[in-house]
Amino acid sequence: MEDKAKNYFFKSFLTIVIAIGVFWGLKQVLPARLFPESTGTTPGIVIDSLALDAMSNDSILIADVDSLANDTLINRIDIDASENSEGIGNLINFYEKLYELENSGKGKVRIAYFGDSMNDGDLIVQDIRSSYQNAYGGKGVGFVGVTSLSASARYSVTHQYSNNWETQSFLNVKKPKRAFGVDGQVSFAPRGSQTWVRYAANDVVNSTLLYNPTLFYGSSSNHNASVNVALGKDSSIRHELVADKLLNTLKLSSTSKTLKATFEKADSIPFYGVNFDDGIGVHVDNFSLRGNSGLPLSLFNRDLMNALDKVLNYDLIVLQYGTNVLGYGTTDYSWYESKMAGVVNHLQQCFPNASILIISTGDRAVKTDMEMKTDKAVEPLVKHQRLYAESTHSGFINLYTLMGGYGSMIKWVQESPSLANKDYTHFNQKGAKKIGGLIYNELDKGYIQYKRLRESGQIAARTKHTDDL
């Protein structure tokens, strides 16, 4: 019996030794990144159809417009904000509007912040909005779409809607029934059913009320549509929907705490969203969509965006993308640089008075050789993001170095309390707040230098655009 036990343990020990030897041998020849890079689920890392097409071929055409066509020396002021940013002098139009607001106490400045799952639920953006409104005034959460995949995750405004809306997104539809709105979506109320959307303000500084709720919608031959706006248990207003222009606006009610809009006989009318702002100070709109690479912005209809810009008057367009093009087995992002340069050129036509800011991808960690390390694709992607910012005369903030550079995401996850999720890609609420502060500080450093140059006479006063009058 004792001999059998010894023989059993010897065979077991020999099996373990052989297994270790086989594993070590295979480890020398197998790719370092054989297994999935994430240690957890990564919601939102679903790349859009345009990016998939662009990676597989060059069939996606984006308008190739010379970004220097409207460039002047005044748009190329040298402002060296910090080692984490470049080309901040290209934000001069935005800085001048901010300067006018600060000195006169009148007017408004508006920012459109386009992003992906990094800004889901208004993360990062809500903190930038708060910083600007605390410093320069302004109340309201800004433009909110009709439907949103991240509505339930957003605290800056409560957003609910009926489940019968027919919404098309530029993430997966290239030829929509009608042009996409500024949030990349267009929604329709189906015939014969009650379709509604509800908003409620929360206890968020500067957004405790729904300021001047204004509906944005497109044209239609439908002359029978109406919207019933419920402001409380016993108060409601009914409006006819006149849809005779490319872009139509309708003030739904006065400022209130809650609002529910129910649409009747409104089929065939494209709905885009509702804007909430008090008309003064700084307003920041969050246009994030999970899975967006940035390339679908090329699908914006220029005429519709020009019409919308005449109403909202954007001064700064922020593009924070990159997460959704990491992890696809490449470190050559020259294709992305080329396509995104075309996107920026297109946005310059859509919003001709706005400065444009590119924010790079942050750090992302993946499992390599059995330990977490910075994804080897991060630095090449940041390089090409900087290059298309430079070629289009946009401002550039390097979020990767701003958060600490190589290995920083691991540190953010391991912080106590943690600043990022264990997917080693996304920031949690505490981390997003910190990132929002870092981005705001970079922009503010540039603005401080701009003011010094402006007040010393080294920069001339800007010629007013018609939208300022």
N, C-alpha and C positions, 0 to 999 in steps of 0.2 A: 504493500500500500504506500509506504514511504517512498519507494523507488518511482512509483507512478506519479506521485505528487511532484517529485523533483523533475521528472521528465516533462510534466505539464508546464511547470514554471519555466524550464529551459526553452521549450518551444515558444511560449508566449514572449519571453524576453527576446528570442531570436527574431520573431515576427516584428516586434517593435523596432529593433535595430534595422531590419531590412526596409521597413516602411519609411523610417527616417532617411535612410540612404537613398531610396527612390525619390522621396520628396525633394531632397537636396539636389539630386541630379537633375530633376525636371525643372527646378527653380532656376537653374543656370541657363536653360534654353527657352523657357516660356517667357512671353512678354511680361513686363513689370506690371502692366495694368490689365491683367487677365480678367479680373472680377469687377463687378459694378463698383464705381468709385464712391458712391454715397454710402454712409453707414446707416442711413435712415431714408424715409420717404422724402421725395422732393416735389411737393405739389407745385404746379405752375411751370415746371421745366418741360414744356411741350412746345416745340418750335413751330412757328407759323408756316403756312404753305409757301409763301414767297421765298423765305429763307431756304427751305428744302429744295425748291426749284433752283435757286441761285447756286447752291452748293453742288447740285448735280449737273448744271449746265449754265450757260450764259443767255438763256432765252428771255429772261425778264428784262424788258426795256424800261428804263427810267430816263426821263427828260434830261438831256445833257446840256445844261445851260451854263454859260460862263459866269461863275460867281463873281468875277471881277468887273462885270459890265456896269454895275452901279457903285463900284468901289471908289472911294476918294481917300486922300491923305487923312481926313478927319476920322475915317473909320479904321485907321491903322495907327492909333496913338500907342506908344510903348508904355504899358503899365505892367510893372513886374510885381505882382501881388505876393507871390511866394514860390518856393521850389515845387509846390504841388499843383501849380496852374501855369498856363501859357495863353497868350493871345487875349488876355482879359481886356486889353484896349479895344478889342473888336466889339465890346459891349457898350460902346459909347452912347448909342441911342437910348438904351435902357438907363444908363447912369444919368444922362441928361434929364430924362423924365423924372427920375427919382430926385434929382437936384432941384428941379422946378417945384415938385411937390413939397420937398422939405422947406424950401425958402418961401413959398407962397401960402402953404397950408391949404391950397386948392387943387382941384384936379384929381386924377387917379392914375395908377400904374397897374398894368395887368400882366401876369405871367401864366403861360401855358406850360404845364409840366407833363411831358410824355414819358411813360416808363413801362415797366413790366411787373412781374410778381414782387420785385423788390419794393414797389410802392403800393402793393395790394392793401386794401383797407385804409388808404390815405397815409400809410407809413412813410416817414421821411418828409413827405410833402406837407402834412399838417403842421409839422414843427417849423418848417421854413415859412409857411403861411403865418404862423403865430409870431415868429420873430419879426417879420416885416410889418405886420399889423401893430405889434406892440411899439415898434420904432417909428412908424410913419402914419399910423392910423388906418382905418378901414375895418369894416365888419362884414361877416358873411363867409360861408363856406365856398362860394363860387359856383361854377357850372357843374351840375350833376346830371348824368344820363338818365334815360327812362328806365333801362334795365342795367344790371351789373352783376357779374359773377361774384364780386367781392362785397356786395351790399351788406350781407349779414356780418361781415368782419369789420365794417367801418363804424367807428364811434363818433367821428366828427359831425355826422348827420345820420339819423335813422332813415333808411331807405327801403321801402317795401313796394311790391307791385304784384298784380294779378299774374297768374301763370299762363295766360293765353296770349300774351304779347308775342308777335312774330318779329324776332330781332335777327338781323343779319350783321355779321362782324367781318371786318376786313382781314381777320386772321385766317378765315377759311372760305371766304367768298370774294372772288375777283371781280365779278360783274353783278353788283346788287340790283334790285328792282329800282331803287332810287339811290342817289349819291349818299355816301357815308357822311355822318355828322362829324364834328370835331373830335368826338371821343372814339371814332373808328367804328361806330355802329349806326344803324338806322332801324327804327321800330315801327310796326304797323299794328293798328287795332283791328282785329278780324271782324267781319260783318256779322251782325246778329248776336253778339255776345257783349257782356258788360266788361269793360277793360279799364283798369284803374292803376294809379300810382300814388303812393303816399310818402310824404317826407315829414320829419319831425326834428326840431332842433334839440340838441342835448346841452348839458352843462359844460360847454367848452368855451373858454375865453374867446371873445370876439365873434362867437357863432352861437350865441344863446337864443337867437331868433332867426326865422326865415325871412331875410330882408328882401323886399320888393320882388317876390317870386314872379319870374317872367318865363313863359313857355316859348320854346323855339321849335318851329316846324316848317315843312316845305310846302311846295305847290301841289294843287290837286284840282280837278274839275268837280269835286264833291262840294255841293253848296248846301248840304243838309246837316253837316256835322256840328256838334256842340260839345262843350265840356262843362260839367257841373262841379263846382269847387266847394267842398265842405271844409269849413274852418273850425268847427266844433260841433257839439251835439245839436245846437239849434240855429246855426248860421250857415248859409250856403249862397253861392252866387252862380248864375248860369251865363255862359258866354257862347255866342256863335263863333265858329272857327272860320274865318275868312282866309282862304288859302290861295290867293291870286298872285303871289310873288314867289320868286325862287326861294327866298327865306322870309318867313313871317314871324313876328313876335307878338305876344299877348301877355299883358300884365294880369296875372290870375287873381291877385288880391293885394291888399295892403300887407305890411309886415305882420307876421303872426308866429305863433309857436309851432303849430301843426298845420298840415294842408293835405287834403286828399282830392285828387282830380279824377273824375270818372268821365270817360269819353263815350259819346253816343253817336251812332251812325257816322263814325269817323274813318271808315275803311278807305283805303287808297291814299290817305294822307301820311307822308313820312314825318315821324316825330323824332326829335333829336335830344331834348332834355330841358331842364329848368335851371335858370340862373338865379342865385341868391347873393346880392351884395347891396351895400348902402350907398354906392355911387361915388364914394370918396376914398382916398387912401390907396392901399395896395390890396390887390385881390389875386389869389393864386388858385388856378384850376388844376385838378388832378385828372389826367387822362391816361391812367395806367390800365393795361390789359395783360393778364397772365399769358405767357407764351409768346409775347411780341418781341421780334428781333429788331424792330425799327423799320424794316423794309416796307411793311404795308402802308406806311405814311405816304408812299409814292402814289397810292390809290386815291388820295384826296382830290376832289373836284375843285379846280382852282377858282372857278366862278362862285361856287357856293362858299368856299373859304374866304374869298374876298368880300362877299356879302356879309358873312359872319364877323369878319375883322372890322368892318365899318361900324358894327354895333358894339363889339367888345373891345376893340382897339388894343391888340396885344403889343407889348413892348419888349418882352423877352420870351423866347421859346427855348425850353430846356429839354434835352434828349438824354435820358439815362437808360442805356441799353447795354447788352453784352452777355448777360447771364444765359440767355437762351441760345447762344451760338457757341458756348463752351461745351466740351465733352463730346465732340463729334469726330474724334480721332484725327484732328488736323491742327497744325500750328501755323499754317499759311492762311492768313486772313486778308490777303490782297484783294480777293473777290469781295469781301465785306466792305473794305475801305472804298472800293470803286462804287459799289451799289449805294452805300450810305452817303457818299459825296453827292450822288445824284438825288438822293432823298433830301439832303439839305438844300440843294439848289432849287428843288421843287417847293420846299417850304418857304424859301425866300420870295418866291412868286406868290404863294398863298398869303403870306403875312409880310408884305414888303417893308413895313416900318419897324419890324421887330429885330432885335439882336438875337443871335443864336448861341447857345451854350451847350457844349458836349461834355457829359460826365461819363468817365470811363467805367468799365466793370470794376467791381471791388475784388478783393482776394477771394479765392475759392479753394478749399482743400479736398483732396481725394486720397484714397488709400493706395499707396505705392510701396512695394517691398514690405508689406505688412505694417506700414505705419502711415499716418496722415501727413501729407505734404502739400504745398501749394501746387495746384494743377499747372502742368507745364505749358498749357495753352494760354494762361492768364497774361503773362508779359507780352507775348506776340500780339495778342488781341489789343491790349492797351496801346502798343506801339502803332498799330494801324488806326485805332480810334484817334490818336493824336494827329496822325498824318491827314485824315480826312477833315479834321477840325482845322488844321493849318491850311489845307488847299481851298477850303470854302470860307476862309477868314471868319471862323467862329471862335468863340472862347473855349477853353479846355480846362477841365479840372480832373486831375488824376486821382480818382477815388482809391485806387490800389495803394499808392504811396501815402495818401492822406490818412488811411486807416492803419498804416504801419508797414506796408510792403510785404515781402516774402514771409510766409508763416503767420501773418497777423490774424487770419480767420481762426486759426487754431487757438490763439490766445484769447480772441473774443469769445469763443465757445467756452473756454476754460475759466474765464473771469468769474468772480463771485461778487455779486450775482452775474449770471451769464448775460452776454450781449448779443449772442447769435444762436441760432438753432443747431441741433446736432446733425442737420444735413450738410453743415459746413459751407453753406451757400447764402442763406437768408438771415438777415438780422431779426431779432425779436423786437418787441416794442421799446425796450430800454436802449438797445443798440441802434434802432432806427432814429430815436430821439437824439442820440449822440451824433449820428451821421448827419442828420438834418442841421444840427448846430455847427458841425465842421464845414458843411457846404455853405451855409449862410455866412460864416466867418470868412471864408475865402472870397465870396462875393463882396463882403463888406470891406475887406482889405483893399480890393480893387477900387471900390467906390471912394474910400478915403483918399487914395492917391489921385483919383479923378477930380475930386473936389479941390485938392491942392493945386493941380494944374489949371483947373477952371478958374479959380479965384486969383491965380497969379497971372492970368491972361494968356497962358500957353495953349489953351483950348478956347476957341471962339464959341459964343452962344449958338445953339442949334437953331436952324430955320424951322419954324413951326410947321407941322403937318396940318392938313385940313381937319384931321380928327381932334386936334387940340383946341380948335376954335369953338 
